Amino acid sequence: MTDEDLYPSSTHPPLPPTPEDEQFARLRLLRSRRVGIATYKRLLTEYGTAQNALAALPEVARAAGVSNYTPCPEGVIHAELKTARAAGARLVALMEPPYPPLLAKLADAPPFLWCLGDTDLLSRPMISLVGARNASSLGTRMARGLARDLGAAGFVVVSGLARGVDAAAHLGALDSGTLAVQAGGVDVIYPAENAGLAEDIARRGLRLSEQPIGLQPMARHFPSRNRIISGLSRATIVVEAAAKSGSLITARDALDQGREVLAVPGHPLDARAAGCNMLIRDGATLVRSASDVLEVLQGASASADAAQAPLPARPPHPPEPRRTLQEAARLHQKILARLGPSPVAEDQLIRDLRAAPAQVAPALVDLEMEGQIARQPGGLLTRVV
């Protein structure tokens, strides 16, 4: 009797992939060239499994005009997993514990997160605190004090491990729980001056990233990182930010995600306070201390009883500024919905939107700073895919 008699391959279907095999294939799919989060989700929906999607990917690329396409080699993923094991990092997949529940609600939630530290923090309520890298001494004192008091109230403080306000926030919450979202690989420390702080966070808090292990951060990674900072949290607080800064991108992300935006006011002549003052002018909650933050979040717990509780009294702001923020978020979505890879003239876009040029122009600047749209020669606009 031959092996074919004992194991007739023609009459037995192949064994289904194990969860480990599917996770490996999903990571490989996500790391493949030209596969972003939206494409990744579409391929999984169309082909059922990552292995099927990988098999179909060259033909999908060919149909899109890309020839000689090959998916991410298996060796690349083996190397990433090996490096992660050496660093002590853990891979957390979307929709599987302990993936953070608020982040999972985002349309562009990262399919995978590399985590280094205490992943139990992912199940606790979080508040994001961001601000200027060149923060003043008063700004860093404020950030550290807010982080300390919010940590004492039971919140994990989330920030981006940058110098200035971010570093002060992490230091203030180091004893109670802090989470650093990194723009590069979770094992790559940037900036180098925060290496000691990063090691402390890995021991006593948590560092995470959606990027591959070992990836050096580049400018385009920071806007993507910012959406995770705001997406993890019920609220984002800005402490010192210039009129055009990454912190305002994080605030805009928070608004687009339906989260609370709060800001610490500053002197009108201090350029580092211009962004915060603009946010407050447009309806963000003014923050003087942690009690202001806790008042905003009071009654917003997950339980139904708490959800029915009356909102706390707010400072006497007129209702229009809050609508201005919401209108800005809606305008961003309308612009993105009308743009794609094919260039569109800016004046045509304005006509299609039926909006005043004075309204559209600053929104286009915001989206360009966030890396969501790009300007082409001749006054044309495209959406960055």
URPE-V780954 format. One record per backbone hydrogen bond with DSSP energy under -1.0 kcal/mol. CO is the residue of the C=O (numbers start at 1). NH is the residue of the N-H. If there is no record, write none. Layout:
BEGIN
CO NH
CO NH
END
This chain:
BEGIN
2 6
3 7
7 9
8 11
18 22
19 23
20 24
21 25
22 26
23 27
24 28
25 29
26 30
27 31
29 32
32 35
36 40
37 41
38 42
39 43
40 44
41 45
42 46
43 47
44 48
47 49
49 53
50 54
51 55
52 56
53 57
56 60
57 61
58 62
59 63
60 64
61 66
62 65
73 77
74 78
75 79
76 80
77 81
78 82
79 83
80 84
81 85
82 86
83 87
84 88
84 89
90 115
92 113
93 96
96 99
100 104
103 106
106 109
111 94
113 92
114 209
115 90
116 207
118 121
119 122
120 123
121 124
125 156
126 234
127 158
128 237
130 239
132 165
136 140
137 141
138 142
139 143
140 144
141 145
142 146
143 147
144 148
145 149
146 150
147 151
148 152
149 153
150 155
151 154
156 127
157 179
158 129
159 181
164 168
165 169
166 170
167 171
168 172
169 173
173 177
177 157
178 206
179 159
180 208
185 188
191 194
192 195
194 198
195 199
196 200
197 201
198 202
199 203
200 204
201 205
205 118
206 180
207 116
208 182
209 114
212 215
215 185
218 221
219 222
221 225
222 226
223 227
225 229
226 230
227 231
228 232
230 233
234 260
235 128
236 262
237 130
238 264
240 132
241 275
245 249
246 250
247 251
248 252
249 253
250 254
251 255
252 256
253 257
254 259
255 258
260 236
261 285
262 238
263 287
267 270
270 273
272 241
273 277
274 278
275 279
276 280
277 281
278 282
279 284
280 283
285 263
289 292
290 294
291 295
292 296
293 297
294 298
297 300
303 307
304 308
306 309
315 317
319 323
320 324
321 325
322 326
323 327
324 328
325 329
326 330
327 331
328 332
329 333
330 334
331 335
332 336
333 337
334 338
340 383
344 381
345 349
346 350
347 351
348 352
349 353
350 354
350 355
356 359
356 360
357 361
360 364
361 365
362 366
363 367
364 368
365 369
366 370
367 372
367 373
368 371
372 384
374 382
376 380
379 346
380 376
381 344
382 374
END
